[in-house]
C-alpha cells in the first residue's frame, strides 16, 4: 500500500500552483494519473520516486516511511526500489541493449533476471544492438525491460507510449499489462489516451491544477455505466457531416475508421476531437460522449 499525504509548491504556466495529494493506493494495482498538461502528474511521479522533495507531509510505502517532513526522514531514490520509464527512453547510447539491462541490475543480482526479461519482452534479436539502431517502439521496450531489471516494487510510467504509432502502441500496452501481472507490480501510469486507460487501468485519478477532482474505476469515470450493447469501443471523432435528415460521424478506433449515424438531437453535444464510446443499441451503432 502507498500512502501519499504531501504538498509541493510548483511553478505552473499561469503562476504558482500547490500540488496537494492525499491518496491511498492499493498494492498490485495499475493506477493511471489523468489530466491536462501542467496538472501535476509528472511531479507526482517525481515526488514518489524521490527525484523531487515535498515541502511537507508523508510518504509511506508498504509500512515503511520514505518521507516525513516532521521527523526529517527522506529516503533517497536509489533506496526506494522503483522502476521509472521516461518519455525519452534515457538509454546509454554507448552500450548495447544487453549491456543497458545488465547495468541496471542491483548489486549481487542474478543475471538470469536479464535473460528472463529479454525473453518476456522479446528482445532476443536486439540484445547486441545499440540504441541508435533501434526504432522508437524497440527503444521503449528496452526502457521498460531496464526499469524491471532490478525487480522493483513500483513501476512509474510517464506517458511511455505517447510518441508511438497505433500498431506499436497496442503491442506495448500488452507488454505493460503482461509485465505488471507477471512481476506483481504496483504500476502508476500517466496517459492521455482514454482507450489505453480503460484497457490497462484498475484505478484512475483525475488531477486538475494540482488537486484531485475525482477518482475511481475507469469505466465508471469515462463511460456511462448505463450503456448497454453487444460491444463498446472507445474512439475519437474525426469528422461530422450532415446528410439529409441525419448526421454521419467518422470515428477513429485504434487504427480503424468507422462511420456512425447520429441523430439531430444527439449531434449538438458532439464535436471533432471528442472522445466517444461506440456501442450498439438494437444492433445499430450509437455514440456516447466520454466525460473527462
N, C-alpha and C positions, 0 to 999 in steps of 0.2 A: 504493500500500500504506500502511496505517495501523498504526503500532506504538505500543501503549499499554502502558507499564510504570510504573504510578503507584500511589500510596497517598494516601488522604484520610480523615481522621477526620471522621465525621458524627454529628450528634445524631439518633438514631432514637427511635421511640415508647417503646422499653424501655431507653433509655440510649445510651451512646456506641457507635458502630459504626465499624469500619475498612473502607472500600471499597478493596479491593486488586485491581487489574486487571493482567493480563499477557496481552495479546492481540495477534495479528497479523491484520488484516482485509484481504482481497484487494480491490484496486481494481475498481470496476464491479459489486460485489455489492450485493444488498439484504439487509441484516442486521437481524434482529429481536432486541431485548432483551426477555426474558420473565421474569416472576417476580412474587411478591406485592408489594403496596404496601409501600414502605419498604425494598425490597431494594437500591436504589442505581441504578435505571435512569435516572431523570431526572438525577441527579447525574453519571452517566457522560456524558450528552449535554452537560451544562453544563461539565464538565471539558474535553471535547474542543473545545467551541466557544470556550473562553476566558472564559466567564461565571463560572467558578469556578476557582480556582488549586489544583493538587495540593499536598500537603505536601512530597512529594519524588518523584523519578522522571523519566521522559522521555516525551515525545510526539513522534513523528517521522512526518510525512506526506509520501509521495512523495519521500523522501530529504531533506526539509527539516525541521530541528528547530524545533518550535513551543514546546516547553518542555523545559528541562533544569535541574533544581534544583542540580546540582553546578556547572554553568557559568553559572548565573544567567541563563538565557535564558527569556524569556516574551514570546511574540508576542501582541499584543492582539487581541481578537475581530475588529475591523474589517480585520485583515490576514490572516485565516485563510481567506477565500473559502468561507464556509459559509452555507447557507440553513437557517433554523430556523423550523419551523411549530409554534406553541404550541397548547395546547388552547383558549385563549380568543381566538384569531384575532389579537389585537393590531393591528387596523386603525386608521388615523387616521379618527375619526368626521367630521371637518370636510372630508374630501377625498372625491371621487368614486372609483369603482373605478379608472378610468384614472389619476387623479392619484396614488392609492396605489401603483400599479405604476410610474409614471414616477419617483416619489420614491425608489423602491428601486434605480433604475439607478445604477451606478457612474459616477464622473466620466468624461466623454467617451464613454460607451457609446451605441451606436446605439439610437434609439427604436424601430427595427424589431423589436428584441427583445421589446418590449411588444406590438406588433401581432401578432407570431408567437404569443406566449403567449395572447393574447385568442382567437386562432383555435383553438389546440390545446386550451385548457381551456374553450372555448365560453362566453366572457364577453361576446360582442358586444352582446347586448341589455341587458347590465347595466352597461356601462362608464361610463355617465353618471349612475349612481345612487350614492347614499351608503350606507355600511354599515348604517345604521339601517333602511333599506327592504328589506334582504336577509334571506332565510331562513338558518338555520344552515348548511345544505349549500352555499348560494351563498357565504356568508362564507368557508367553508372552502376553496372553490375559489379565491377571491380570495387568501386567505392562502398557498395553495400557489403560485399564479402569482407573488405578490410575492417569495416565497422564491427563486423561479427566475429572477427578473428580472436579477440580477447574474451569471447563468451560474455558479453555484457549482460547486466540485468535489465537495463533500459536502453532502447534504441530510439534515437531522435532523428527525424527525417524532415529537413527543411525544404519543402517543395522539390523533392528529388527528381520528379518526372516532368516538371513544367516545360522544359525546352525540347521534349521529345515528340516525335510524330505518334499518331494514334495507335498504329500497329505495335511499335516498340513499347509504348506506354502500357498497353494492355498486358503484354508479356511480363513487363517488370512489376506490374501490380500483382500478378500471380506469384512472382518470386518473393515479393514483400510479404504477401499473405502466407505463403508456404514457410518462409524462414521465421516469421513471427510465431507460427504454431509449433514448428519443429524445435525451436530453441526455447520455447516457453517464455517469450519476452513480454515486457510491458513496452509498447511502442507508442510514441507520440509523433503524429504526422501533421505537417502543415500542408494544406491543399486548398485550391480554389475550385477544383473540378468536382461538381456535385455528384456526377456519376461515379467517380473514383471514391468519393467519401462514402456513398451509400454501399458500394461494393465492399470496401475494406473495413469500415469502422464499426466498433461496438458502441462508441460514445462520441458525441460531438459537442464541442464548446465554442459558442459564438462570442467573439471579442469585438468590442466597439469602443474606440478611443480609450483603451486601457481597462475597460470594465467588462465583466462577464454579463451579457444581457440575457442569455438563456443557454441551456444545455440539456442533453438527453439523447435518446435513440435517434439515429439519422432518419429513419422512416417517419418518426413522429414529428421531427423538426422540419423536414423538407417536403414531405408528401402527406397530403390529406389522408388520414387513416381510414376515412370512409370510402375511399376509392375502391371500386370493385372491378374485376375483369380477369380475363384469362392470362393477360400479360401486362407488364408495366416496364417501360424503358425510359430512362432519362435522356434528354437531348437538348439542343439549342435551336431556336427559331432563326433560320437564315433569311426567310422572305415570307411576306404575306401579300397575296394578290386577290382582288375581288373578281369573281366570275359569276355573272348573272346575280342570283339571289344568295349565293354563299361565298365564303372566302376559302382560299386554299393556302394552308401554311406549309412551307417547306422546312423540314426539321432534320438537323444533323444528329444521328445517333451513332456514336463511336465513329466509324469511318464509312457509314452508310447514310444515304439521304432518302427520306420518305416524305410523301405528301399526304396531308390530313385535311379533311373538310372541317371548317369552323363556322358555326352559325353566327349571324349578325349580333346576337345578344351576348355571345361569348368573346368576340374579337376585340371589344372595346378595351379590355384589360391586358391584351397581348401585344407585344412589340418585338421587333427584330432584336436578337440578342438575349431575350428572355430564356431562362432555363425552364423546361417543361417536362411533365411526365406524359408519355404516350401510352394510353391504356385502352381497353376495349369496353364497349357497352352495347349489349345485344349484337355482338360480333362486328360492330363498326368502331374504328379507332377514334378516340377523342383526346383532347389536350386538357391538362390541368397545369396551371402555372405553379411553379415552385416558389415558395416563400423563402426569403433569405436576404 
